[in-house]
């Protein structure tokens, strides 16, 4: 891996396109063999749980679940904010493969080392 890339994804429930764009950027970074983390905050924590991205499609794009699957297959990591998840009744047991329970300090540490932060 060459560089570290951090992408924050914090869309609101009605902003599927914002989550899609974040995942497109993350996929490009991961495909270029960068160590890539997507930090899921706010409503986007649902992207890190089983069936959370089902039926989420931004017009003109692939289904969001496809971008997430490709990202994880390319070695990308989804970091789910425990505080944001907890307020939505989501637990660590709900996470999909490739999603990790990570709070502010690991994100800050990664961001300090990252070449690019989006």
Phi and psi in radians as a Rosetta constraint file:
Dihedral C 1 N 2 CA 2 C 2 CIRCULARHARMONIC -1.686 0.35
Dihedral N 2 CA 2 C 2 N 3 CIRCULARHARMONIC -0.989 0.35
Dihedral C 2 N 3 CA 3 C 3 CIRCULARHARMONIC -2.198 0.35
Dihedral N 3 CA 3 C 3 N 4 CIRCULARHARMONIC 2.927 0.35
Dihedral C 3 N 4 CA 4 C 4 CIRCULARHARMONIC -1.857 0.35
Dihedral N 4 CA 4 C 4 N 5 CIRCULARHARMONIC 2.334 0.35
Dihedral C 4 N 5 CA 5 C 5 CIRCULARHARMONIC -2.241 0.35
Dihedral N 5 CA 5 C 5 N 6 CIRCULARHARMONIC 2.266 0.35
Dihedral C 5 N 6 CA 6 C 6 CIRCULARHARMONIC -2.019 0.35
Dihedral N 6 CA 6 C 6 N 7 CIRCULARHARMONIC 2.221 0.35
Dihedral C 6 N 7 CA 7 C 7 CIRCULARHARMONIC -2.100 0.35
Dihedral N 7 CA 7 C 7 N 8 CIRCULARHARMONIC 2.122 0.35
Dihedral C 7 N 8 CA 8 C 8 CIRCULARHARMONIC -1.581 0.35
Dihedral N 8 CA 8 C 8 N 9 CIRCULARHARMONIC 2.258 0.35
Dihedral C 8 N 9 CA 9 C 9 CIRCULARHARMONIC -2.101 0.35
Dihedral N 9 CA 9 C 9 N 10 CIRCULARHARMONIC 1.906 0.35
Dihedral C 9 N 10 CA 10 C 10 CIRCULARHARMONIC -2.334 0.35
Dihedral N 10 CA 10 C 10 N 11 CIRCULARHARMONIC 0.853 0.35
Dihedral C 10 N 11 CA 11 C 11 CIRCULARHARMONIC -1.198 0.35
Dihedral N 11 CA 11 C 11 N 12 CIRCULARHARMONIC 2.768 0.35
Dihedral C 11 N 12 CA 12 C 12 CIRCULARHARMONIC -1.631 0.35
Dihedral N 12 CA 12 C 12 N 13 CIRCULARHARMONIC 2.855 0.35
Dihedral C 12 N 13 CA 13 C 13 CIRCULARHARMONIC -0.906 0.35
Dihedral N 13 CA 13 C 13 N 14 CIRCULARHARMONIC -0.578 0.35
Dihedral C 13 N 14 CA 14 C 14 CIRCULARHARMONIC -1.709 0.35
Dihedral N 14 CA 14 C 14 N 15 CIRCULARHARMONIC 0.262 0.35
Dihedral C 14 N 15 CA 15 C 15 CIRCULARHARMONIC -2.062 0.35
Dihedral N 15 CA 15 C 15 N 16 CIRCULARHARMONIC 0.987 0.35
Dihedral C 15 N 16 CA 16 C 16 CIRCULARHARMONIC -1.042 0.35
Dihedral N 16 CA 16 C 16 N 17 CIRCULARHARMONIC -0.601 0.35
Dihedral C 16 N 17 CA 17 C 17 CIRCULARHARMONIC -1.093 0.35
Dihedral N 17 CA 17 C 17 N 18 CIRCULARHARMONIC -0.655 0.35
Dihedral C 17 N 18 CA 18 C 18 CIRCULARHARMONIC -1.088 0.35
Dihedral N 18 CA 18 C 18 N 19 CIRCULARHARMONIC -0.736 0.35
Dihedral C 18 N 19 CA 19 C 19 CIRCULARHARMONIC -1.154 0.35
Dihedral N 19 CA 19 C 19 N 20 CIRCULARHARMONIC -0.675 0.35
Dihedral C 19 N 20 CA 20 C 20 CIRCULARHARMONIC -1.093 0.35
Dihedral N 20 CA 20 C 20 N 21 CIRCULARHARMONIC -0.790 0.35
Dihedral C 20 N 21 CA 21 C 21 CIRCULARHARMONIC -1.097 0.35
Dihedral N 21 CA 21 C 21 N 22 CIRCULARHARMONIC -0.737 0.35
Dihedral C 21 N 22 CA 22 C 22 CIRCULARHARMONIC -1.054 0.35
Dihedral N 22 CA 22 C 22 N 23 CIRCULARHARMONIC -0.714 0.35
Dihedral C 22 N 23 CA 23 C 23 CIRCULARHARMONIC -1.264 0.35
Dihedral N 23 CA 23 C 23 N 24 CIRCULARHARMONIC -0.555 0.35
Dihedral C 23 N 24 CA 24 C 24 CIRCULARHARMONIC -1.118 0.35
Dihedral N 24 CA 24 C 24 N 25 CIRCULARHARMONIC -0.790 0.35
Dihedral C 24 N 25 CA 25 C 25 CIRCULARHARMONIC -1.079 0.35
Dihedral N 25 CA 25 C 25 N 26 CIRCULARHARMONIC -0.803 0.35
Dihedral C 25 N 26 CA 26 C 26 CIRCULARHARMONIC -1.091 0.35
Dihedral N 26 CA 26 C 26 N 27 CIRCULARHARMONIC -0.709 0.35
Dihedral C 26 N 27 CA 27 C 27 CIRCULARHARMONIC -1.093 0.35
Dihedral N 27 CA 27 C 27 N 28 CIRCULARHARMONIC -0.716 0.35
Dihedral C 27 N 28 CA 28 C 28 CIRCULARHARMONIC -1.084 0.35
Dihedral N 28 CA 28 C 28 N 29 CIRCULARHARMONIC -0.742 0.35
Dihedral C 28 N 29 CA 29 C 29 CIRCULARHARMONIC -1.148 0.35
Dihedral N 29 CA 29 C 29 N 30 CIRCULARHARMONIC -0.786 0.35
Dihedral C 29 N 30 CA 30 C 30 CIRCULARHARMONIC -1.161 0.35
Dihedral N 30 CA 30 C 30 N 31 CIRCULARHARMONIC -0.680 0.35
Dihedral C 30 N 31 CA 31 C 31 CIRCULARHARMONIC -1.126 0.35
Dihedral N 31 CA 31 C 31 N 32 CIRCULARHARMONIC -0.470 0.35
Dihedral C 31 N 32 CA 32 C 32 CIRCULARHARMONIC -1.508 0.35
Dihedral N 32 CA 32 C 32 N 33 CIRCULARHARMONIC 0.269 0.35
Dihedral C 32 N 33 CA 33 C 33 CIRCULARHARMONIC 1.125 0.35
Dihedral N 33 CA 33 C 33 N 34 CIRCULARHARMONIC 0.566 0.35
Dihedral C 33 N 34 CA 34 C 34 CIRCULARHARMONIC -1.573 0.35
Dihedral N 34 CA 34 C 34 N 35 CIRCULARHARMONIC 2.564 0.35
Dihedral C 34 N 35 CA 35 C 35 CIRCULARHARMONIC -1.272 0.35
Dihedral N 35 CA 35 C 35 N 36 CIRCULARHARMONIC 1.954 0.35
Dihedral C 35 N 36 CA 36 C 36 CIRCULARHARMONIC -2.132 0.35
Dihedral N 36 CA 36 C 36 N 37 CIRCULARHARMONIC 2.300 0.35
Dihedral C 36 N 37 CA 37 C 37 CIRCULARHARMONIC -2.147 0.35
Dihedral N 37 CA 37 C 37 N 38 CIRCULARHARMONIC 2.348 0.35
Dihedral C 37 N 38 CA 38 C 38 CIRCULARHARMONIC -1.891 0.35
Dihedral N 38 CA 38 C 38 N 39 CIRCULARHARMONIC 2.088 0.35
Dihedral C 38 N 39 CA 39 C 39 CIRCULARHARMONIC -1.616 0.35
Dihedral N 39 CA 39 C 39 N 40 CIRCULARHARMONIC 1.998 0.35
Dihedral C 39 N 40 CA 40 C 40 CIRCULARHARMONIC -1.611 0.35
Dihedral N 40 CA 40 C 40 N 41 CIRCULARHARMONIC 2.079 0.35
Dihedral C 40 N 41 CA 41 C 41 CIRCULARHARMONIC -2.232 0.35
Dihedral N 41 CA 41 C 41 N 42 CIRCULARHARMONIC 2.996 0.35
Dihedral C 41 N 42 CA 42 C 42 CIRCULARHARMONIC 0.887 0.35
Dihedral N 42 CA 42 C 42 N 43 CIRCULARHARMONIC -2.440 0.35
Dihedral C 42 N 43 CA 43 C 43 CIRCULARHARMONIC -1.148 0.35
Dihedral N 43 CA 43 C 43 N 44 CIRCULARHARMONIC -0.329 0.35
Dihedral C 43 N 44 CA 44 C 44 CIRCULARHARMONIC -1.195 0.35
Dihedral N 44 CA 44 C 44 N 45 CIRCULARHARMONIC -0.201 0.35
Dihedral C 44 N 45 CA 45 C 45 CIRCULARHARMONIC -1.025 0.35
Dihedral N 45 CA 45 C 45 N 46 CIRCULARHARMONIC -0.402 0.35
Dihedral C 45 N 46 CA 46 C 46 CIRCULARHARMONIC -1.137 0.35
Dihedral N 46 CA 46 C 46 N 47 CIRCULARHARMONIC -0.371 0.35
Dihedral C 46 N 47 CA 47 C 47 CIRCULARHARMONIC -1.205 0.35
Dihedral N 47 CA 47 C 47 N 48 CIRCULARHARMONIC -0.344 0.35
Dihedral C 47 N 48 CA 48 C 48 CIRCULARHARMONIC -1.665 0.35
Dihedral N 48 CA 48 C 48 N 49 CIRCULARHARMONIC 0.130 0.35
Dihedral C 48 N 49 CA 49 C 49 CIRCULARHARMONIC -2.015 0.35
Dihedral N 49 CA 49 C 49 N 50 CIRCULARHARMONIC 2.798 0.35
Dihedral C 49 N 50 CA 50 C 50 CIRCULARHARMONIC -1.000 0.35
Dihedral N 50 CA 50 C 50 N 51 CIRCULARHARMONIC 2.235 0.35
Dihedral C 50 N 51 CA 51 C 51 CIRCULARHARMONIC 1.155 0.35
Dihedral N 51 CA 51 C 51 N 52 CIRCULARHARMONIC 0.148 0.35
Dihedral C 51 N 52 CA 52 C 52 CIRCULARHARMONIC -1.209 0.35
Dihedral N 52 CA 52 C 52 N 53 CIRCULARHARMONIC -0.496 0.35
Dihedral C 52 N 53 CA 53 C 53 CIRCULARHARMONIC -1.803 0.35
Dihedral N 53 CA 53 C 53 N 54 CIRCULARHARMONIC 0.040 0.35
Dihedral C 53 N 54 CA 54 C 54 CIRCULARHARMONIC -1.041 0.35
Dihedral N 54 CA 54 C 54 N 55 CIRCULARHARMONIC 2.415 0.35
Dihedral C 54 N 55 CA 55 C 55 CIRCULARHARMONIC 1.142 0.35
Dihedral N 55 CA 55 C 55 N 56 CIRCULARHARMONIC 0.329 0.35
Dihedral C 55 N 56 CA 56 C 56 CIRCULARHARMONIC -1.778 0.35
Dihedral N 56 CA 56 C 56 N 57 CIRCULARHARMONIC 1.842 0.35
Dihedral C 56 N 57 CA 57 C 57 CIRCULARHARMONIC -2.345 0.35
Dihedral N 57 CA 57 C 57 N 58 CIRCULARHARMONIC 2.073 0.35
Dihedral C 57 N 58 CA 58 C 58 CIRCULARHARMONIC -1.464 0.35
Dihedral N 58 CA 58 C 58 N 59 CIRCULARHARMONIC 2.406 0.35
Dihedral C 58 N 59 CA 59 C 59 CIRCULARHARMONIC -0.956 0.35
Dihedral N 59 CA 59 C 59 N 60 CIRCULARHARMONIC 2.295 0.35
Dihedral C 59 N 60 CA 60 C 60 CIRCULARHARMONIC 1.484 0.35
Dihedral N 60 CA 60 C 60 N 61 CIRCULARHARMONIC 0.076 0.35
Dihedral C 60 N 61 CA 61 C 61 CIRCULARHARMONIC -2.202 0.35
Dihedral N 61 CA 61 C 61 N 62 CIRCULARHARMONIC 2.859 0.35
Dihedral C 61 N 62 CA 62 C 62 CIRCULARHARMONIC -1.114 0.35
Dihedral N 62 CA 62 C 62 N 63 CIRCULARHARMONIC 2.828 0.35
Dihedral C 62 N 63 CA 63 C 63 CIRCULARHARMONIC -1.020 0.35
Dihedral N 63 CA 63 C 63 N 64 CIRCULARHARMONIC 2.476 0.35
Dihedral C 63 N 64 CA 64 C 64 CIRCULARHARMONIC -1.012 0.35
Dihedral N 64 CA 64 C 64 N 65 CIRCULARHARMONIC -0.623 0.35
Dihedral C 64 N 65 CA 65 C 65 CIRCULARHARMONIC -1.033 0.35
Dihedral N 65 CA 65 C 65 N 66 CIRCULARHARMONIC -0.554 0.35
Dihedral C 65 N 66 CA 66 C 66 CIRCULARHARMONIC -1.153 0.35
Dihedral N 66 CA 66 C 66 N 67 CIRCULARHARMONIC -0.754 0.35
Dihedral C 66 N 67 CA 67 C 67 CIRCULARHARMONIC -1.111 0.35
Dihedral N 67 CA 67 C 67 N 68 CIRCULARHARMONIC -0.686 0.35
Dihedral C 67 N 68 CA 68 C 68 CIRCULARHARMONIC -1.150 0.35
Dihedral N 68 CA 68 C 68 N 69 CIRCULARHARMONIC -0.805 0.35
Dihedral C 68 N 69 CA 69 C 69 CIRCULARHARMONIC -1.050 0.35
Dihedral N 69 CA 69 C 69 N 70 CIRCULARHARMONIC -0.808 0.35
Dihedral C 69 N 70 CA 70 C 70 CIRCULARHARMONIC -1.082 0.35
Dihedral N 70 CA 70 C 70 N 71 CIRCULARHARMONIC -0.737 0.35
Dihedral C 70 N 71 CA 71 C 71 CIRCULARHARMONIC -1.020 0.35
Dihedral N 71 CA 71 C 71 N 72 CIRCULARHARMONIC -0.862 0.35
Dihedral C 71 N 72 CA 72 C 72 CIRCULARHARMONIC -1.145 0.35
Dihedral N 72 CA 72 C 72 N 73 CIRCULARHARMONIC -0.720 0.35
Dihedral C 72 N 73 CA 73 C 73 CIRCULARHARMONIC -1.055 0.35
Dihedral N 73 CA 73 C 73 N 74 CIRCULARHARMONIC -0.530 0.35
Dihedral C 73 N 74 CA 74 C 74 CIRCULARHARMONIC -1.536 0.35
Dihedral N 74 CA 74 C 74 N 75 CIRCULARHARMONIC 0.218 0.35
Dihedral C 74 N 75 CA 75 C 75 CIRCULARHARMONIC 1.591 0.35
Dihedral N 75 CA 75 C 75 N 76 CIRCULARHARMONIC 0.073 0.35
Dihedral C 75 N 76 CA 76 C 76 CIRCULARHARMONIC -1.241 0.35
Dihedral N 76 CA 76 C 76 N 77 CIRCULARHARMONIC 2.670 0.35
Dihedral C 76 N 77 CA 77 C 77 CIRCULARHARMONIC -2.047 0.35
Dihedral N 77 CA 77 C 77 N 78 CIRCULARHARMONIC 2.360 0.35
Dihedral C 77 N 78 CA 78 C 78 CIRCULARHARMONIC -1.737 0.35
Dihedral N 78 CA 78 C 78 N 79 CIRCULARHARMONIC 2.101 0.35
Dihedral C 78 N 79 CA 79 C 79 CIRCULARHARMONIC -1.844 0.35
Dihedral N 79 CA 79 C 79 N 80 CIRCULARHARMONIC 2.083 0.35
Dihedral C 79 N 80 CA 80 C 80 CIRCULARHARMONIC -1.693 0.35
Dihedral N 80 CA 80 C 80 N 81 CIRCULARHARMONIC 2.188 0.35
Dihedral C 80 N 81 CA 81 C 81 CIRCULARHARMONIC -1.197 0.35
Dihedral N 81 CA 81 C 81 N 82 CIRCULARHARMONIC 2.032 0.35
Dihedral C 81 N 82 CA 82 C 82 CIRCULARHARMONIC -1.086 0.35
Dihedral N 82 CA 82 C 82 N 83 CIRCULARHARMONIC -0.658 0.35
Dihedral C 82 N 83 CA 83 C 83 CIRCULARHARMONIC -1.152 0.35
Dihedral N 83 CA 83 C 83 N 84 CIRCULARHARMONIC -0.781 0.35
Dihedral C 83 N 84 CA 84 C 84 CIRCULARHARMONIC -1.152 0.35
Dihedral N 84 CA 84 C 84 N 85 CIRCULARHARMONIC -0.713 0.35
Dihedral C 84 N 85 CA 85 C 85 CIRCULARHARMONIC -1.160 0.35
Dihedral N 85 CA 85 C 85 N 86 CIRCULARHARMONIC -0.759 0.35
Dihedral C 85 N 86 CA 86 C 86 CIRCULARHARMONIC -1.031 0.35
Dihedral N 86 CA 86 C 86 N 87 CIRCULARHARMONIC -0.668 0.35
Dihedral C 86 N 87 CA 87 C 87 CIRCULARHARMONIC -1.229 0.35
Dihedral N 87 CA 87 C 87 N 88 CIRCULARHARMONIC -0.214 0.35
Dihedral C 87 N 88 CA 88 C 88 CIRCULARHARMONIC -1.879 0.35
Dihedral N 88 CA 88 C 88 N 89 CIRCULARHARMONIC 0.173 0.35
Dihedral C 88 N 89 CA 89 C 89 CIRCULARHARMONIC 1.309 0.35
Dihedral N 89 CA 89 C 89 N 90 CIRCULARHARMONIC 0.303 0.35
Dihedral C 89 N 90 CA 90 C 90 CIRCULARHARMONIC -1.641 0.35
Dihedral N 90 CA 90 C 90 N 91 CIRCULARHARMONIC 2.366 0.35
Dihedral C 90 N 91 CA 91 C 91 CIRCULARHARMONIC -2.025 0.35
Dihedral N 91 CA 91 C 91 N 92 CIRCULARHARMONIC 2.961 0.35
Dihedral C 91 N 92 CA 92 C 92 CIRCULARHARMONIC -1.060 0.35
Dihedral N 92 CA 92 C 92 N 93 CIRCULARHARMONIC -0.504 0.35
Dihedral C 92 N 93 CA 93 C 93 CIRCULARHARMONIC -1.175 0.35
Dihedral N 93 CA 93 C 93 N 94 CIRCULARHARMONIC -0.327 0.35
Dihedral C 93 N 94 CA 94 C 94 CIRCULARHARMONIC -1.437 0.35
Dihedral N 94 CA 94 C 94 N 95 CIRCULARHARMONIC -0.174 0.35
Dihedral C 94 N 95 CA 95 C 95 CIRCULARHARMONIC -1.229 0.35
Dihedral N 95 CA 95 C 95 N 96 CIRCULARHARMONIC 2.588 0.35
Dihedral C 95 N 96 CA 96 C 96 CIRCULARHARMONIC -1.418 0.35
Dihedral N 96 CA 96 C 96 N 97 CIRCULARHARMONIC 2.903 0.35
Dihedral C 96 N 97 CA 97 C 97 CIRCULARHARMONIC -1.084 0.35
Dihedral N 97 CA 97 C 97 N 98 CIRCULARHARMONIC 2.348 0.35
Dihedral C 97 N 98 CA 98 C 98 CIRCULARHARMONIC 1.667 0.35
Dihedral N 98 CA 98 C 98 N 99 CIRCULARHARMONIC -0.159 0.35
Dihedral C 98 N 99 CA 99 C 99 CIRCULARHARMONIC -1.776 0.35
Dihedral N 99 CA 99 C 99 N 100 CIRCULARHARMONIC 2.413 0.35
Dihedral C 99 N 100 CA 100 C 100 CIRCULARHARMONIC -2.214 0.35
Dihedral N 100 CA 100 C 100 N 101 CIRCULARHARMONIC 2.569 0.35
Dihedral C 100 N 101 CA 101 C 101 CIRCULARHARMONIC -1.444 0.35
Dihedral N 101 CA 101 C 101 N 102 CIRCULARHARMONIC 1.845 0.35
Dihedral C 101 N 102 CA 102 C 102 CIRCULARHARMONIC -2.419 0.35
Dihedral N 102 CA 102 C 102 N 103 CIRCULARHARMONIC 2.281 0.35
Dihedral C 102 N 103 CA 103 C 103 CIRCULARHARMONIC -1.682 0.35
Dihedral N 103 CA 103 C 103 N 104 CIRCULARHARMONIC -2.841 0.35
Dihedral C 103 N 104 CA 104 C 104 CIRCULARHARMONIC -1.086 0.35
Dihedral N 104 CA 104 C 104 N 105 CIRCULARHARMONIC -0.771 0.35
Dihedral C 104 N 105 CA 105 C 105 CIRCULARHARMONIC -1.109 0.35
Dihedral N 105 CA 105 C 105 N 106 CIRCULARHARMONIC -0.797 0.35
Dihedral C 105 N 106 CA 106 C 106 CIRCULARHARMONIC -1.076 0.35
Dihedral N 106 CA 106 C 106 N 107 CIRCULARHARMONIC -0.619 0.35
Dihedral C 106 N 107 CA 107 C 107 CIRCULARHARMONIC -1.164 0.35
Dihedral N 107 CA 107 C 107 N 108 CIRCULARHARMONIC -0.765 0.35
Dihedral C 107 N 108 CA 108 C 108 CIRCULARHARMONIC -1.094 0.35
Dihedral N 108 CA 108 C 108 N 109 CIRCULARHARMONIC -0.772 0.35
Dihedral C 108 N 109 CA 109 C 109 CIRCULARHARMONIC -1.059 0.35
Dihedral N 109 CA 109 C 109 N 110 CIRCULARHARMONIC -0.761 0.35
Dihedral C 109 N 110 CA 110 C 110 CIRCULARHARMONIC -1.141 0.35
Dihedral N 110 CA 110 C 110 N 111 CIRCULARHARMONIC -0.748 0.35
Dihedral C 110 N 111 CA 111 C 111 CIRCULARHARMONIC -1.061 0.35
Dihedral N 111 CA 111 C 111 N 112 CIRCULARHARMONIC -0.612 0.35
Dihedral C 111 N 112 CA 112 C 112 CIRCULARHARMONIC -1.088 0.35
Dihedral N 112 CA 112 C 112 N 113 CIRCULARHARMONIC -0.544 0.35
Dihedral C 112 N 113 CA 113 C 113 CIRCULARHARMONIC -1.639 0.35
Dihedral N 113 CA 113 C 113 N 114 CIRCULARHARMONIC -0.230 0.35
Dihedral C 113 N 114 CA 114 C 114 CIRCULARHARMONIC -1.244 0.35
Dihedral N 114 CA 114 C 114 N 115 CIRCULARHARMONIC 2.497 0.35
Dihedral C 114 N 115 CA 115 C 115 CIRCULARHARMONIC -1.382 0.35
Dihedral N 115 CA 115 C 115 N 116 CIRCULARHARMONIC -0.627 0.35
Dihedral C 115 N 116 CA 116 C 116 CIRCULARHARMONIC -2.366 0.35
Dihedral N 116 CA 116 C 116 N 117 CIRCULARHARMONIC 2.389 0.35
Dihedral C 116 N 117 CA 117 C 117 CIRCULARHARMONIC -2.212 0.35
Dihedral N 117 CA 117 C 117 N 118 CIRCULARHARMONIC 2.185 0.35
